Amino acid sequence: MRNIQNFNIVSTFLCLWLAVYLTTSLEQYLACFFILTVGLMHGSNDIKIIKRVYNNSSISYYKTLILYIMVVLFGALMFFLIPKIALILFILVSGFHFGEQHFHEVRFQYKWIKKSLYVSYGCAIIFLLLYTNAQESIEIISQITGESITINFLMVSLISSLMVFVSCFVILYKSITNPIRELFNILVFFIVFKTASLLWAFAIYFVLWHSLPSVLDQVKYLFKEVNKRSVLEYVKSSAIYWIVSVVGLFLLLNFLVKQEDLFYAVFFSFLAAITFPHVIVMTKIFKH
Ligand SMILES: CC1=C(/C=C/C(C)=C/C=C/C(C)=C/C=O)C(C)(C)CCC1
């Protein structure tokens, strides 16, 4: 875990430096590329993981797949029918997911404090990203929900998440492996989010700080050890789901997005729909 954190700090600043030399459109393409490769792949073994969690034989592959697709469709439908509620739910669920991935090694007797740490940490990261890139974020949120939120709303959400996070952090201080490092990481995120564009900043956090550690945890869970062979096996077994997702997203963008400015709204709603079942699956891994 420590090694990956050092790797991430170095890669994060490398990405920031790279952004200075890239044109805006190349930066957007690269961000989409990393989100759609490493980012999307970290959810592509979910069905295999469910089967492992439920002991392989007790649940059929097709039943699992159909249930999984239904949760994705339900998420997408929510964005279509009740976009405001869907977005609030998505931010809370994502916050929990980011926090759980980051702090799942914390041991504490009161589960609700741990869960509050997860949600508040993840939401603090998300609102830090949105607040430091307020103009772009407000525009995308208004495309998704039809509602124009203010920068003050983002600031209040950020401060509230940070206050809950700091309270949980103080209570759990002794159970967190390297608390000073955690605070340093948040400072790094602030610098990165403030410097990079919204999509580049999101890609840096989502790919390096969330998806990579998650892939390593999943490889360990599925194949017991992390080495070249097991990582290759992981990539191979995620191929079909990954290809279907990418093709699905491209079709969606081609048929649904008549206006260029709806691109990010569709992109993030798609990400949200496939996030819901993934969060359930990952929670199961951490319980085992
Ligand atoms: C950046 C950004 C958003 C939030 C994205 C989030 C929260 C993504 C989470 C993805 C996850 C958790 C994927 C699965 O692991 C909004 C509010 C949609 C719109 C403005 C830009």
The ligand as an SDF file (V2000), in Angstrom:
LIG
                    3D

 21 21  0  0  0  0  0  0  0  0999 V2000
  -16.3470   14.9000  -11.6980 C   0  0  0  0  0  0  0  0  0  0  0  0
  -17.7590   15.3360  -11.9180 C   0  0  0  0  0  0  0  0  0  0  0  0
  -18.8310   14.6950  -11.3390 C   0  0  0  0  0  0  0  0  0  0  0  0
  -18.6590   13.5560  -10.4100 C   0  0  0  0  0  0  0  0  0  0  0  0
  -18.2080   12.3410  -10.7780 C   0  0  0  0  0  0  0  0  0  0  0  0
  -18.0740   11.2290   -9.8610 C   0  0  0  0  0  0  0  0  0  0  0  0
  -18.4910   11.3970   -8.4600 C   0  0  0  0  0  0  0  0  0  0  0  0
  -17.6310   10.0270  -10.3500 C   0  0  0  0  0  0  0  0  0  0  0  0
  -17.5050    8.8270   -9.5930 C   0  0  0  0  0  0  0  0  0  0  0  0
  -17.1980    7.6660  -10.2040 C   0  0  0  0  0  0  0  0  0  0  0  0
  -17.0780    6.3900   -9.5480 C   0  0  0  0  0  0  0  0  0  0  0  0
  -17.2860    6.2570   -8.0960 C   0  0  0  0  0  0  0  0  0  0  0  0
  -16.8110    5.3140  -10.3430 C   0  0  0  0  0  0  0  0  0  0  0  0
  -16.6630    3.9490   -9.9210 C   0  0  0  0  0  0  0  0  0  0  0  0
  -15.7670    3.4620   -9.3040 O   0  0  0  0  0  0  0  0  0  0  0  0
  -20.2490   15.1510  -11.5930 C   0  0  0  0  0  0  0  0  0  0  0  0
  -20.8650   15.6280  -10.2820 C   0  0  0  0  0  0  0  0  0  0  0  0
  -21.0620   14.0130  -12.1710 C   0  0  0  0  0  0  0  0  0  0  0  0
  -20.3480   16.2850  -12.6380 C   0  0  0  0  0  0  0  0  0  0  0  0
  -19.2250   17.2130  -12.6430 C   0  0  0  0  0  0  0  0  0  0  0  0
  -17.9200   16.5140  -12.8230 C   0  0  0  0  0  0  0  0  0  0  0  0
  1  2  1  0
  2  3  2  0
  2 21  1  0
  3  4  1  0
  3 16  1  0
  4  5  2  0
  5  6  1  0
  6  7  1  0
  6  8  2  0
  8  9  1  0
  9 10  2  0
 10 11  1  0
 11 12  1  0
 11 13  2  0
 13 14  1  0
 14 15  2  0
 16 17  1  0
 16 18  1  0
 16 19  1  0
 19 20  1  0
 20 21  1  0
M  END
$$$$
